[in-house]
Amino acid sequence: MPREVHLNVNILNSGVFGGAWRYPGTDPFASFDIAHYVSIARKAEAAKLDAVFLADGPVLGEDVRHRPFNSLEPTVVLAAIAAATTHVGLIGTLSSSYNDPYDVARRLATLDVLSKGRSGFNVVTTAGAAAARNFGLDGEPDHGDRYRCAAEFVDVVRTLWNSWEPDALVGDKATQHFVDTTKIHDADFVGEHFSVAGALNVPRSPQGEPVLVQAGASKDGRALAAQVGEVIFTASQTIEEAREYYQDVKRRAAALGRDPSQVVILPGLSTVVGSTEKEARERRDLLDELLPPGYALRRLAGQLGVPVEALALDEQLPWDLLKDPDEAGGSQTFYRIALGLARREHLTVRQLLRRFGGGAGHRIVTGTPEQIADSIVEWVDAGVADGFNVMPDVLPSGFDDFADHVVPELQRRGRFRTEYTGSMLRENLGLRTPSFVRDSQRVAS
């Protein structure tokens, strides 16, 4: 029986393309209005998508001069979406580098309880010196240290989510549980970076815990993804790249004693939809023309860790200035993708910028609804993806095209649900409810 595809939509301000906010009919200020997010989430729920996803970074980047940015705190936006929807999942990005575990655990547990089990936590390690300066640091922490910190951060957050037994609010269990957790936490949970003593003041959610989401492709990132990720976002340009990643992370998860079927891998997929190939190509060409050159160059220079002046539009990358991907700082994932694509196809800087759409380096598929559905099914049937984190070219129009035309095509083929099978995010992702683990057991493990 053909596998059903999992689909999330990434509400990335005006869309993933660098010039999305300039596309005709698009409101460049929409991403500062809660109605923008609620409308897209309702559309996603009507299309029966698994979840909406919000990216985030605690920093004001240099690209503010060239396009809207992710300025709104994700859990606040998701709380508003939760009040306006009933089934679609709510995945928010929060930094393990610059947050306190207790605060994150409480915010996400609150969202999970009030949404009746629909929240997810995309745990990220924040790269870049600009973000570090917001928190009183002179530079970003070492790449490996960021990921070691993230693993411990997740462990502390999960310890707090397990402060309450599943039936702690039934009868007189709540009082007794408070006494028990006070005794448990006399031992403390102490690690290199974090410690916690006491219990979370938000009860355990209907789905046990918010779904843990991770996106890691570097060596450190893959290790963390295999250790904690239940849903893993990744970036691959080819089936071969996707296959290597998929098999490696599932193998790592199995080696850690995890069930690989409980690890859902969703590559990013940028879509440009047209009713005909010609229409889709014209839309893509216009988006390429609308891309602010300054934005695209600065973004690529930042990803590569080189001065903007080192990038000549009609020449290849300055290979003599580029480090080995394993030695690079910042986001090694997109550093590796940019180098691989430029080297494999002998691209000039200008060609590379167009291939990326001025975006984050995710694969872009341009075509009719049938062609985009073909590509989605091809990757899933090849065993290199369980679905996709969809990143429409322009919001909301690009997602309207995807939801109104690509999703029905997948449904017609029997590859995507026509109704939700459950009310909680775990149910719709095919993930089991995690077993309750007493805090004392976690400390001892």
C-alpha positions as CSV (number, residue, x, y, z in Angstrom):
1,M,0.0,0.0,0.0
2,P,1.5,3.4,-0.9
3,R,2.6,5.5,2.0
4,E,0.8,8.7,2.9
5,V,2.9,11.8,2.7
6,H,3.4,14.2,5.7
7,L,3.2,17.9,5.0
8,N,3.9,21.0,7.0
9,V,3.8,24.6,5.8
10,N,6.6,27.0,6.8
11,I,5.0,30.4,7.4
12,L,8.1,32.3,6.5
13,N,7.0,36.0,6.6
14,S,6.3,36.9,2.9
15,G,7.5,33.6,1.5
16,V,10.8,31.8,1.0
17,F,12.0,33.8,-2.1
18,G,14.0,36.9,-1.3
19,G,11.8,39.1,-3.5
20,A,8.5,37.6,-2.3
21,W,7.3,40.8,-0.6
22,R,7.7,42.6,-4.0
23,Y,5.5,40.1,-5.9
24,P,2.4,41.8,-7.4
25,G,-0.6,41.7,-5.1
26,T,1.5,40.9,-2.0
27,D,1.3,43.0,1.1
28,P,4.9,43.5,2.3
29,F,3.6,44.3,5.9
30,A,1.4,41.2,6.2
31,S,3.9,39.3,8.4
32,F,3.4,41.9,11.1
33,D,-0.4,41.2,11.3
34,I,-1.7,38.2,13.2
35,A,-4.4,37.8,10.6
36,H,-1.7,36.7,8.1
37,Y,-0.7,33.7,10.2
38,V,-4.2,32.7,11.3
39,S,-5.4,32.8,7.7
40,I,-2.6,30.6,6.4
41,A,-3.1,28.2,9.4
42,R,-6.8,27.9,8.7
43,K,-6.0,27.2,5.0
44,A,-3.5,24.5,6.1
45,E,-6.1,22.9,8.4
46,A,-8.7,22.9,5.6
47,A,-6.1,21.1,3.4
48,K,-5.5,18.6,6.3
49,L,-1.8,19.4,6.7
50,D,0.1,18.0,9.7
51,A,1.3,21.3,11.0
52,V,2.2,24.9,10.5
53,F,5.9,25.7,11.3
54,L,7.4,29.0,12.4
55,A,11.2,29.6,12.0
56,D,12.9,32.1,14.3
57,G,16.1,33.7,15.3
58,P,16.7,36.1,18.2
59,V,18.5,38.7,16.1
60,L,17.9,41.6,13.8
61,G,19.8,40.7,10.7
62,E,21.3,43.0,8.1
63,D,18.7,41.9,5.5
64,V,16.1,44.1,7.2
65,R,16.9,46.8,4.5
66,H,15.9,44.3,1.8
67,R,12.9,42.3,3.0
68,P,10.6,41.6,5.9
69,F,12.0,39.3,8.6
70,N,10.9,36.9,11.3
71,S,10.3,39.4,14.1
72,L,7.4,38.0,16.1
73,E,8.0,35.5,18.9
74,P,6.7,32.1,17.7
75,T,4.8,30.8,20.8
76,V,2.8,34.0,21.0
77,V,1.8,33.7,17.3
78,L,1.0,30.0,17.7
79,A,-1.2,30.7,20.7
80,A,-3.3,32.9,18.5
81,I,-3.4,30.3,15.8
82,A,-4.4,27.7,18.4
83,A,-7.5,29.7,19.3
84,A,-8.5,29.9,15.7
85,T,-8.0,26.2,14.7
86,T,-8.8,22.7,16.1
87,H,-6.6,20.1,14.4
88,V,-3.5,21.5,12.6
89,G,-0.2,21.1,14.5
90,L,1.7,24.1,16.0
91,I,5.5,23.9,15.7
92,G,7.6,26.7,17.0
93,T,11.4,27.3,16.8
94,L,13.1,28.2,20.1
95,S,16.8,28.6,20.7
96,S,18.6,26.3,23.1
97,S,21.6,28.6,23.0
98,Y,19.8,31.7,24.4
99,N,16.8,30.5,26.5
100,D,16.3,29.0,29.9
101,P,14.9,25.4,29.9
102,Y,12.3,26.1,32.5
103,D,10.8,29.1,30.5
104,V,10.8,27.1,27.3
105,A,9.2,24.0,29.0
106,R,6.5,26.1,30.5
107,R,5.6,28.1,27.4
108,L,5.4,25.0,25.2
109,A,3.5,22.9,27.8
110,T,1.0,25.8,28.1
111,L,0.5,25.8,24.4
112,D,0.2,22.0,24.3
113,V,-2.4,21.9,27.1
114,L,-4.5,24.8,25.7
115,S,-4.4,23.4,22.1
116,K,-5.3,19.9,23.4
117,G,-2.1,18.3,22.3
118,R,-1.0,20.1,19.1
119,S,2.3,21.7,19.9
120,G,5.9,20.9,18.7
121,F,9.3,22.2,19.8
122,N,11.8,22.9,17.0
123,V,15.0,23.0,19.1
124,V,17.8,24.9,17.3
125,T,21.3,26.1,18.2
126,T,21.6,29.7,17.2
127,A,24.5,30.6,15.0
128,G,26.1,34.0,14.4
129,A,27.9,36.7,16.4
130,A,25.0,39.2,16.0
131,A,22.6,36.9,18.0
132,A,25.4,36.3,20.6
133,R,25.8,40.1,21.2
134,N,22.1,40.3,22.1
135,F,22.8,38.1,25.1
136,G,26.0,39.8,26.2
137,L,28.5,37.6,24.4
138,D,31.3,38.8,22.1
139,G,31.0,35.9,19.7
140,E,29.0,32.8,19.0
141,P,29.8,29.7,21.1
142,D,31.8,26.9,19.5
143,H,29.7,24.7,17.1
144,G,30.2,21.5,19.0
145,D,29.5,23.1,22.3
146,R,26.3,24.5,21.0
147,Y,25.1,21.0,20.2
148,R,26.2,19.5,23.5
149,C,24.3,22.3,25.2
150,A,21.2,21.6,23.1
151,A,21.2,17.9,24.0
152,E,21.3,18.8,27.7
153,F,18.7,21.5,27.2
154,V,16.3,19.0,25.7
155,D,16.9,16.5,28.5
156,V,16.1,19.2,31.2
157,V,13.0,20.3,29.3
158,R,11.7,16.7,29.1
159,T,12.4,16.3,32.8
160,L,10.2,19.2,33.5
161,W,7.4,18.0,31.1
162,N,7.5,14.8,33.2
163,S,7.0,16.6,36.4
164,W,3.3,15.6,36.4
165,E,2.0,12.0,36.2
166,P,-0.5,11.5,33.4
167,D,-3.5,11.5,35.8
168,A,-2.1,13.9,38.4
169,L,-5.2,16.2,38.2
170,V,-7.7,13.4,38.9
171,G,-9.2,13.2,42.4
172,D,-6.6,13.8,45.2
173,K,-3.6,12.9,43.0
174,A,-2.5,16.5,42.5
175,T,-1.7,17.1,46.2
176,Q,0.1,13.7,46.6
177,H,2.0,14.3,43.4
178,F,3.3,17.7,44.6
179,V,4.7,15.9,47.7
180,D,6.4,13.3,45.5
181,T,8.0,15.7,43.1
182,T,9.4,17.8,45.9
183,K,11.2,14.7,47.2
184,I,12.3,13.7,43.8
185,H,13.9,17.0,43.0
186,D,15.9,17.2,46.2
187,A,18.5,15.4,44.1
188,D,18.4,18.0,41.4
189,F,19.2,17.5,37.7
190,V,22.6,18.9,37.2
191,G,24.6,19.1,34.0
192,E,27.5,21.1,32.5
193,H,25.2,23.9,31.3
194,F,21.9,23.6,33.2
195,S,20.3,22.5,36.4
196,V,16.7,22.3,37.6
197,A,15.1,21.7,41.0
198,G,11.4,21.7,41.4
199,A,8.5,20.9,39.2
200,L,6.8,22.6,36.2
201,N,3.6,24.4,37.2
202,V,1.8,23.2,34.0
203,P,0.3,19.7,33.9
204,R,1.2,17.0,31.4
205,S,-0.4,17.4,28.1
206,P,-2.9,15.1,26.3
207,Q,-0.2,13.9,23.9
208,G,2.3,13.2,26.7
209,E,4.9,15.8,25.5
210,P,5.1,18.3,22.7
211,V,6.7,16.7,19.6
212,L,10.4,17.3,19.5
213,V,11.6,18.7,16.2
214,Q,15.2,19.1,15.1
215,A,17.1,20.2,12.0
216,G,20.7,19.1,11.8
217,A,22.9,18.0,8.9
218,S,26.4,18.7,10.3
219,K,28.1,15.9,12.2
220,D,27.1,17.4,15.5
221,G,23.6,18.1,14.1
222,R,23.0,14.6,12.9
223,A,24.0,13.2,16.3
224,L,21.5,15.5,18.0
225,A,18.8,14.8,15.5
226,A,19.2,11.0,16.0
227,Q,19.2,11.4,19.8
228,V,16.2,13.7,20.3
229,G,14.4,14.4,17.0
230,E,10.9,12.9,16.4
231,V,10.5,15.1,13.4
232,I,13.6,16.1,11.5
233,F,13.8,18.9,9.0
234,T,16.6,18.7,6.5
235,A,17.9,20.3,3.3
236,S,18.8,18.2,0.3
237,Q,19.1,19.2,-3.4
238,T,19.2,15.7,-4.8
239,I,17.7,12.3,-4.1
240,E,21.3,10.9,-3.6
241,E,22.0,13.5,-0.9
242,A,18.6,12.9,0.7
243,R,19.1,9.1,0.7
244,E,22.5,9.4,2.5
245,Y,21.0,11.6,5.1
246,Y,17.8,9.6,5.6
247,Q,19.7,6.3,6.0
248,D,22.4,7.8,8.2
249,V,20.0,9.4,10.7
250,K,17.7,6.4,10.9
251,R,20.7,4.2,11.5
252,R,22.0,6.5,14.2
253,A,18.6,6.5,15.9
254,A,18.5,2.7,15.9
255,A,22.0,2.5,17.3
256,L,20.7,4.6,20.3
257,G,17.9,2.1,20.9
258,R,15.2,4.2,19.2
259,D,12.6,2.9,16.8
260,P,13.5,4.4,13.4
261,S,9.8,4.4,12.4
262,Q,9.3,7.0,15.1
263,V,11.7,9.4,13.4
264,V,9.9,11.4,10.6
265,I,12.2,13.0,8.2
266,L,10.9,16.0,6.2
267,P,13.2,17.8,3.8
268,G,12.5,21.4,2.9
269,L,10.7,21.9,-0.4
270,S,10.2,25.3,-2.0
271,T,7.4,25.4,-4.5
272,V,6.5,27.6,-7.5
273,V,3.1,26.5,-8.8
274,G,1.5,27.4,-12.2
275,S,-1.5,26.0,-14.1
276,T,0.9,25.3,-17.0
277,E,4.7,24.8,-17.2
278,K,4.9,28.2,-19.0
279,E,2.9,29.9,-16.3
280,A,5.1,28.4,-13.5
281,R,8.3,29.4,-15.3
282,E,7.1,32.9,-15.9
283,R,6.3,33.2,-12.1
284,R,9.7,31.9,-11.3
285,D,11.4,34.3,-13.7
286,L,9.6,37.2,-12.2
287,L,10.6,36.2,-8.7
288,D,14.2,36.0,-9.8
289,E,13.9,39.5,-11.3
290,L,12.4,40.8,-8.0
291,L,15.2,39.5,-5.9
292,P,17.1,42.4,-4.3
293,P,20.8,41.8,-5.3
294,G,22.1,43.3,-2.1
295,Y,20.0,41.0,0.0
296,A,21.0,37.9,-1.9
297,L,24.7,38.7,-1.9
298,R,24.8,39.6,1.8
299,R,22.9,36.4,2.7
300,L,25.2,34.2,0.7
301,A,28.3,35.9,2.0
302,G,27.1,35.4,5.5
303,Q,26.4,31.7,4.9
304,L,29.9,31.3,3.5
305,G,31.7,33.4,6.0
306,V,33.4,35.7,3.4
307,P,33.2,39.4,2.8
308,V,30.6,40.5,0.3
309,E,33.3,42.1,-1.8
310,A,34.8,38.6,-2.3
311,L,31.8,37.5,-4.4
312,A,31.8,38.5,-8.0
313,L,28.5,37.9,-9.7
314,D,29.8,36.4,-12.9
315,E,32.6,34.4,-11.4
316,Q,32.7,31.2,-9.5
317,L,33.0,31.2,-5.7
318,P,36.3,32.3,-4.2
319,W,37.4,28.7,-3.4
320,D,40.7,29.8,-1.9
321,L,38.8,31.6,0.9
322,L,36.4,28.8,1.8
323,K,36.9,26.4,4.7
324,D,36.1,22.7,4.8
325,P,32.4,22.4,5.8
326,D,33.3,20.6,9.0
327,E,35.5,23.5,10.1
328,A,33.0,26.3,9.2
329,G,31.1,28.2,11.9
330,G,27.5,29.4,11.6
331,S,25.2,27.0,9.8
332,Q,27.2,24.1,8.4
333,T,24.2,22.7,6.7
334,F,23.6,25.5,4.2
335,Y,27.4,26.1,3.8
336,R,27.7,22.5,2.6
337,I,24.7,22.8,0.3
338,A,26.0,26.0,-1.3
339,L,29.5,24.6,-1.9
340,G,28.1,21.3,-3.2
341,L,25.7,22.9,-5.7
342,A,28.2,25.4,-7.0
343,R,31.0,22.8,-7.4
344,R,28.7,20.1,-8.9
345,E,27.2,22.4,-11.5
346,H,30.1,24.8,-12.0
347,L,27.8,27.8,-11.1
348,T,28.8,31.4,-11.0
349,V,27.7,33.4,-8.0
350,R,24.8,34.9,-10.0
351,Q,23.6,31.5,-11.1
352,L,23.9,30.1,-7.5
353,L,21.8,33.0,-6.2
354,R,19.1,32.3,-8.7
355,R,19.2,28.6,-7.9
356,F,18.6,29.5,-4.2
357,G,15.9,32.0,-5.1
358,G,17.6,34.3,-2.6
359,G,16.3,31.9,0.1
360,A,17.8,29.4,2.4
361,G,19.1,26.8,0.0
362,H,16.2,24.3,0.0
363,R,15.3,22.5,-3.2
364,I,13.0,24.5,-5.4
365,V,10.4,22.7,-7.7
366,T,8.8,24.8,-10.4
367,G,5.9,23.4,-12.3
368,T,2.2,22.3,-12.5
369,P,0.4,20.8,-9.6
370,E,0.8,17.4,-11.2
371,Q,4.6,17.9,-11.7
372,I,5.1,19.0,-8.1
373,A,3.0,16.0,-6.8
374,D,5.2,13.8,-9.0
375,S,8.3,15.1,-7.3
376,I,6.9,14.7,-3.8
377,V,5.8,11.1,-4.5
378,E,9.1,10.3,-6.2
379,W,11.1,11.2,-3.1
380,V,8.8,9.4,-0.7
381,D,8.7,6.2,-2.9
382,A,12.4,6.3,-3.2
383,G,12.6,6.0,0.6
384,V,14.5,9.3,1.1
385,A,11.7,11.3,2.8
386,D,8.6,10.8,4.8
387,G,7.1,14.0,3.6
388,F,8.1,17.7,3.3
389,N,8.3,21.0,5.1
390,V,6.7,23.1,2.4
391,M,8.1,26.6,1.9
392,P,5.9,28.4,-0.6
393,D,7.5,31.0,-2.9
394,V,5.1,33.8,-1.9
395,L,2.7,34.0,1.0
396,P,-0.2,33.7,1.0
397,S,-0.7,33.3,-2.8
398,G,1.9,30.5,-3.2
399,F,0.4,28.5,-0.4
400,D,-3.1,29.0,-1.8
401,D,-1.9,27.5,-5.0
402,F,-0.3,24.5,-3.2
403,A,-3.3,23.9,-0.9
404,D,-5.9,24.3,-3.7
405,H,-4.2,22.3,-6.4
406,V,-1.2,20.2,-5.3
407,V,-2.9,18.8,-2.2
408,P,-6.0,17.7,-4.1
409,E,-3.7,16.0,-6.6
410,L,-2.0,14.0,-3.9
411,Q,-5.4,13.1,-2.4
412,R,-6.6,12.0,-5.8
413,R,-3.7,9.6,-5.9
414,G,-4.4,8.3,-2.4
415,R,-1.1,9.8,-1.1
416,F,-2.5,12.3,1.4
417,R,-5.3,12.3,3.9
418,T,-8.7,13.7,3.2
419,E,-9.7,13.9,6.9
420,Y,-7.6,14.0,10.1
421,T,-7.4,10.7,11.8
422,G,-6.7,12.2,15.2
423,S,-6.9,15.5,17.0
424,M,-3.3,15.7,18.3
425,L,-0.1,16.3,16.4
426,R,1.4,13.0,17.4
427,E,-1.6,11.1,16.1
428,N,-1.4,12.8,12.7
429,L,2.4,12.2,12.4
430,G,2.1,8.6,13.3
431,L,4.1,9.1,16.5
432,R,3.4,7.2,19.7
433,T,2.8,8.9,23.1
434,P,6.1,8.8,25.0
435,S,6.1,6.8,28.1
436,F,6.0,8.7,31.4
437,V,9.4,8.8,32.9
438,R,9.7,9.8,36.6
439,D,12.2,12.6,37.2
440,S,14.2,10.4,39.6
441,Q,14.6,7.8,36.9
442,R,15.7,10.4,34.4
443,V,18.3,11.8,36.8
444,A,19.6,8.3,37.5
445,S,19.8,7.4,33.8
